[in-house]
């Protein structure tokens, strides 16, 4: 029992890992814990539009653990280019440590979920990536491009990073986003390339 | 698709609903979105100790939606006495509005999950309540009783509110907590009755 308690208290640190997006109407930045909650519900809501047949509860489980490595490494914006291999190795070391707080029989399934998400080779992992990539875009579309402007992210870079996974896992969502992103470009909500 | 987007942006407001507990080491108060994420993982980790046979993914789904009504009503501390019936009616009105943003076929299952949690009559709902009640206690045990002291909550009141549901759903956890709560009383981490 003590190891489970230690694990869940270690998870508390994800509430202090900040991202580049601000919750709508709030001054502070979003943290990776509340982001994980929101994308789990986005995935559950979007499930009827999944391109492949998926087990939505498995997608939800993956999304709840996918950012836990950031407890040691911090968040890296998806538009950052280069250095991904080193960051992913550091995140793997982090989740190995954190899930290792639990007894093996409980830690191993969490680590397997994290690795499945990273591998992006199952239908569930691909759909989980759709929710993870789409959410900051939806928040930016609702905030006049807050994190795109603050970080100088261009329309081209957003499309390059998010179109392939979203098209693959949820083409209907891409159909929606493509037009909204073009409108946002017209409105000047992006940084320069 | 627009209704799903509107729903998930409405959910963003739960990030601004604050609770009485502070994340460990942070000055700010915890919000109900990150709390929902944490207790979903607490439930998943504690599942081997559940008193009854449970479908853990169903417990997780309930926990992800159980606080959504607070978007309209705000959080009420579990130790508040009296007025629960009115608050629960207000929360039901809130979730009816919020899940009603979605098409009926998607909103109805979310509303059913919320109602199942509130009813606390299934094994999964009982276990979901264990995680919801235990988490602020675990945070208080790790912070020297931060929210108990700030709000004048006594040992007796904590035990009265949390012992019955935790004993019912997860006796092993109650066995652990009972001793820790007695130690905390010795240390003066509670308010006066």
HADDOCK unambig.tbl for C-alpha pairs under 7 A between the chains (distance, minus, plus):
assign (segid A and resid 4 and name CA) (segid B and resid 45 and name CA) 6.45 0.50 0.50
assign (segid A and resid 8 and name CA) (segid B and resid 42 and name CA) 6.12 0.50 0.50
assign (segid A and resid 12 and name CA) (segid B and resid 23 and name CA) 6.42 0.50 0.50
assign (segid A and resid 12 and name CA) (segid B and resid 24 and name CA) 6.75 0.50 0.50
assign (segid A and resid 15 and name CA) (segid B and resid 23 and name CA) 6.97 0.50 0.50
assign (segid A and resid 15 and name CA) (segid B and resid 34 and name CA) 6.73 0.50 0.50
assign (segid A and resid 23 and name CA) (segid B and resid 12 and name CA) 6.42 0.50 0.50
assign (segid A and resid 23 and name CA) (segid B and resid 15 and name CA) 6.96 0.50 0.50
assign (segid A and resid 24 and name CA) (segid B and resid 12 and name CA) 6.74 0.50 0.50
assign (segid A and resid 33 and name CA) (segid B and resid 34 and name CA) 5.13 0.50 0.50
assign (segid A and resid 33 and name CA) (segid B and resid 37 and name CA) 6.40 0.50 0.50
assign (segid A and resid 34 and name CA) (segid B and resid 15 and name CA) 6.72 0.50 0.50
assign (segid A and resid 34 and name CA) (segid B and resid 33 and name CA) 5.12 0.50 0.50
assign (segid A and resid 34 and name CA) (segid B and resid 34 and name CA) 4.19 0.50 0.50
assign (segid A and resid 34 and name CA) (segid B and resid 37 and name CA) 6.70 0.50 0.50
assign (segid A and resid 36 and name CA) (segid B and resid 37 and name CA) 6.91 0.50 0.50
assign (segid A and resid 37 and name CA) (segid B and resid 33 and name CA) 6.39 0.50 0.50
assign (segid A and resid 37 and name CA) (segid B and resid 34 and name CA) 6.71 0.50 0.50
assign (segid A and resid 37 and name CA) (segid B and resid 36 and name CA) 6.91 0.50 0.50
assign (segid A and resid 37 and name CA) (segid B and resid 37 and name CA) 5.07 0.50 0.50
assign (segid A and resid 37 and name CA) (segid B and resid 64 and name CA) 6.93 0.50 0.50
assign (segid A and resid 42 and name CA) (segid B and resid 8 and name CA) 6.11 0.50 0.50
assign (segid A and resid 45 and name CA) (segid B and resid 4 and name CA) 6.45 0.50 0.50
assign (segid A and resid 45 and name CA) (segid B and resid 106 and name CA) 6.80 0.50 0.50
assign (segid A and resid 46 and name CA) (segid B and resid 4 and name CA) 7.00 0.50 0.50
assign (segid A and resid 57 and name CA) (segid B and resid 57 and name CA) 5.97 0.50 0.50
assign (segid A and resid 64 and name CA) (segid B and resid 37 and name CA) 6.94 0.50 0.50
assign (segid A and resid 106 and name CA) (segid B and resid 45 and name CA) 6.81 0.50 0.50
